[in-house]
Amino acid sequence: MPINHRYKRTVRCGYCHETGHNKASCPKYAVRIEELREAYGDNYYAVADYDRKKAKRKASGKTRKCSYCHEVGHNRTTCPTLKEHMAITRARNVEYRKEIFKAMVQHGIFTGAILESDNNRGHGESGTWRKPMVITRVMWSDINIWETEFRYYSVDIRERAPFKAKPLCALHTSYEVDLGFPLDYELLWNKLTTDQFNAYSGEEDGDWYGRFKNTYFTTVVSRVNAEKPPLGWLTCEDAETEKALKEFYKKRLWTEAYVGMSKDMDLLDLQRLKREKGTKAV
């Protein structure tokens, strides 16, 4: 089977042959054009061609439409609405992490803690049992206000688990599984509405929520002392958080902006954004 190699394309200037820019944005070529302009005037062929292309780029910039807010005059990279939404989300993520860390301390769920759930069960002749799972890693960079999944975790943004764990009886293995939070609103307010939380917290085991609450949510068997988070994590000033924030907003539209409130407030936030844009609220 042939091997597909992926090469990262590097821009190389056709004038100075340096990388990182093209001829149109080359500072050395701009200097050369001004020298020609001073020597031969604006009508000199190289000067006139440079001015014509520069004017064309400027004109196209006025009519280009941003892929985030759909307004003209800028692109996604320079979009002020996107920058505003990212700044709001970053600020709310700071508040989220402060609150979630307090709740994690209360539950004692850090590396070394033992949790159980119906999602991790052992099987034998005597029946099935819940495997005690030891937290092997706290996935600090994946604990964000936009990580709203609590049932089926994956490597995709918004679906990442807060913990990696191994069975207590198999700590020697290299394989780790995803593990979620216990059923506590202080840990889940960005994932569940209050109605959903109350439904999962109900005493009825026969309904849908009752059947799955012990699968989706863990039970703390053995607590540990608090673990110090990475430098910059609580204030969202670390490189991993910035990387995750950019990844979250990479392909989103302004109508999909998640600025980070509780699950109950998300819809209200979206309605406000639509009203500000002058469109029909959902």
C-alpha positions in Angstrom: 0.0 0.0 0.0 1.5 3.4 -0.9 2.3 5.8 1.9 0.7 9.2 1.8 3.1 11.9 2.9 1.8 15.2 4.0 4.0 18.2 3.5 3.4 21.6 5.2 3.5 24.2 2.5 5.9 27.1 3.1 5.4 30.5 1.4 8.6 31.7 -0.3 9.0 35.2 -1.7 9.6 35.4 -5.5 11.8 38.5 -5.1 14.1 38.0 -2.0 13.5 34.2 -1.9 13.0 34.3 1.9 10.2 32.3 3.5 7.2 33.6 5.5 5.8 36.0 2.9 5.2 36.5 -0.8 6.3 39.2 -3.3 3.3 41.3 -2.6 4.1 41.7 1.1 7.9 41.7 0.7 9.4 44.7 2.5 12.6 44.6 0.4 10.5 44.7 -2.8 8.5 47.6 -1.4 11.8 49.5 -0.8 12.9 48.7 -4.4 9.6 50.0 -5.8 10.0 53.3 -4.0 13.6 53.6 -5.4 12.2 53.0 -8.9 9.4 55.5 -8.3 11.9 58.2 -7.2 14.1 57.5 -10.2 11.6 57.0 -13.0 8.2 58.2 -11.7 4.8 56.5 -11.1 4.4 55.5 -14.8 7.4 53.2 -14.8 6.1 49.7 -15.7 7.2 48.0 -12.4 5.9 50.8 -10.3 2.6 51.0 -12.1 2.1 47.3 -11.9 2.9 47.3 -8.2 0.4 50.1 -7.6 -2.3 48.5 -9.7 -2.1 45.2 -7.8 -2.0 47.0 -4.5 -5.2 48.9 -5.3 -6.9 45.7 -6.4 -6.0 44.0 -3.2 -7.3 46.9 -1.2 -10.6 47.0 -3.2 -11.1 43.2 -2.7 -10.6 43.6 1.0 -13.5 46.1 1.2 -15.9 43.6 -0.4 -14.6 40.3 1.2 -17.1 38.7 3.6 -16.0 37.3 6.9 -16.6 33.6 7.4 -17.5 34.1 11.0 -19.8 37.1 11.2 -20.6 37.4 7.5 -19.9 41.1 7.5 -17.7 42.7 4.7 -14.4 44.5 5.0 -12.4 41.9 6.9 -11.8 38.2 7.2 -11.9 35.7 10.0 -8.4 36.4 11.2 -9.2 40.1 11.8 -12.8 39.7 12.8 -13.6 42.0 15.8 -16.8 40.0 16.6 -14.8 36.7 16.8 -12.2 38.3 19.0 -14.9 39.7 21.3 -16.6 36.3 21.6 -13.3 34.5 22.2 -12.4 37.1 24.9 -15.8 36.5 26.6 -15.4 32.8 26.5 -11.9 33.0 27.8 -13.0 35.2 30.7 -15.9 32.8 31.6 -13.6 29.8 31.3 -11.5 31.4 34.0 -14.6 31.6 36.3 -15.6 28.1 35.3 -12.2 26.6 36.2 -12.1 28.3 39.6 -15.5 26.8 40.4 -14.8 23.4 39.0 -11.5 23.2 40.9 -13.3 23.9 44.2 -15.8 21.2 43.4 -13.0 18.8 42.5 -11.3 19.5 45.8 -14.5 18.8 47.7 -14.9 15.4 46.0 -11.1 14.7 46.2 -11.0 13.6 42.5 -7.4 13.9 41.4 -4.7 11.5 40.4 -4.9 8.5 42.6 -8.6 8.8 43.5 -10.8 5.7 43.0 -14.1 6.0 41.2 -16.7 3.5 40.0 -19.5 3.5 37.4 -21.7 1.0 35.6 -19.7 1.9 32.4 -16.7 -0.1 33.8 -17.8 -3.5 34.9 -16.1 -6.8 35.4 -17.6 -10.2 34.5 -17.2 -13.6 36.0 -18.9 -16.8 37.0 -20.5 -15.1 40.0 -21.9 -12.3 37.9 -20.8 -8.7 37.2 -19.4 -6.1 39.4 -18.2 -2.5 39.2 -14.5 -2.2 38.6 -12.7 0.3 40.9 -11.0 2.7 38.5 -8.0 4.7 39.5 -7.5 8.2 38.0 -4.1 8.1 36.4 -4.3 11.5 34.8 -6.3 14.7 35.2 -6.8 16.1 31.7 -6.3 19.7 32.7 -6.3 21.1 29.2 -9.6 19.3 28.5 -11.5 20.8 31.5 -13.1 23.8 29.8 -16.5 25.4 29.9 -17.1 24.3 26.2 -16.5 20.7 27.0 -20.2 19.8 27.4 -20.3 16.0 26.8 -20.9 13.7 29.7 -22.1 10.4 28.1 -19.8 9.4 25.2 -16.3 10.9 25.3 -14.0 11.2 22.3 -10.9 13.1 21.2 -13.0 15.7 19.5 -13.5 19.2 20.9 -16.5 19.5 23.2 -16.4 15.7 23.8 -13.3 15.3 25.9 -13.2 13.6 29.3 -11.8 15.2 32.4 -9.9 12.1 33.5 -8.0 9.1 32.3 -8.1 6.0 34.4 -7.1 2.3 34.8 -8.7 -0.6 36.7 -7.3 -0.9 40.2 -6.5 -4.6 39.4 -4.6 -3.7 36.2 -2.5 -0.6 36.9 0.4 -2.3 35.1 -1.4 -2.0 31.7 -0.7 0.9 29.4 -4.3 1.2 28.3 -6.4 4.0 29.8 -10.1 4.7 29.6 -12.0 8.0 29.8 -13.7 8.8 33.1 -16.2 11.5 33.9 -17.4 13.5 36.9 -19.7 12.4 39.7 -23.4 13.5 39.7 -23.0 16.9 41.3 -24.4 20.1 39.7 -21.3 22.0 40.8 -19.3 19.8 38.4 -22.0 19.6 35.7 -23.7 22.9 35.3 -22.1 23.5 31.9 -23.2 20.0 30.7 -26.8 19.7 32.1 -29.8 22.0 32.5 -31.3 22.0 36.0 -34.2 20.0 34.7 -31.9 17.3 33.3 -29.9 17.3 36.5 -33.0 16.9 38.6 -34.2 14.1 36.4 -30.9 12.2 36.7 -30.9 12.8 40.5 -34.4 11.4 40.9 -34.9 8.2 43.0 -36.8 6.4 40.2 -34.5 3.8 38.7 -37.1 2.5 36.2 -37.2 5.5 33.9 -34.6 6.4 31.2 -32.7 8.8 33.5 -32.6 6.4 36.4 -31.3 3.5 34.2 -28.4 5.5 32.9 -27.3 7.8 35.7 -24.9 5.2 37.1 -23.5 4.7 33.6 -22.8 8.3 32.7 -21.7 9.5 36.2 -19.1 8.1 38.6 -19.2 7.4 42.3 -16.2 8.4 44.4 -14.9 5.4 46.4 -11.6 6.8 47.7 -10.7 10.5 47.8 -7.2 12.0 47.6 -5.8 15.4 48.5 -5.9 18.2 45.9 -3.5 18.2 43.1 -1.9 21.5 42.0 -3.0 22.5 38.5 -0.5 23.4 35.8 0.9 26.9 35.8 -1.5 29.3 34.2 -4.4 26.9 34.2 -6.7 28.7 36.6 -6.3 32.0 34.8 -6.4 30.4 31.3 -3.0 31.9 30.4 -1.3 28.6 29.5 -0.6 27.7 25.9 -2.8 24.6 25.9 -5.9 26.6 26.8 -5.3 29.1 24.1 -4.8 26.3 21.6 -8.0 24.6 22.7 -10.0 27.9 22.5 -8.8 28.5 18.9 -9.6 25.0 18.0 -13.1 25.4 19.4 -13.8 28.5 17.4 -12.0 27.3 14.3 -15.1 26.4 12.2 -17.8 28.0 14.2 -20.2 30.8 13.1 -21.3 33.8 15.2 -24.7 32.1 15.6 -22.9 29.1 17.2 -20.9 31.2 19.6 -20.7 29.6 23.0 -19.7 32.3 25.3 -20.0 30.2 28.4 -22.9 30.4 30.7 -24.7 27.6 32.4 -26.6 25.1 30.1 -29.8 26.9 31.1 -28.4 30.3 29.9 -27.0 29.2 26.5 -30.2 29.6 24.6 -30.8 33.1 26.1 -27.3 34.1 25.1 -27.9 33.0 21.5 -31.2 34.9 21.4 -29.4 38.0 22.6 -26.7 37.6 19.9 -29.3 37.3 17.2 -31.2 40.3 18.4 -28.0 42.4 18.4 -27.4 41.2 14.8 -31.0 42.2 13.8 -32.1 38.7 12.9 -34.9 36.6 14.2 -34.3 35.1 17.5 -34.8 31.3 17.9 
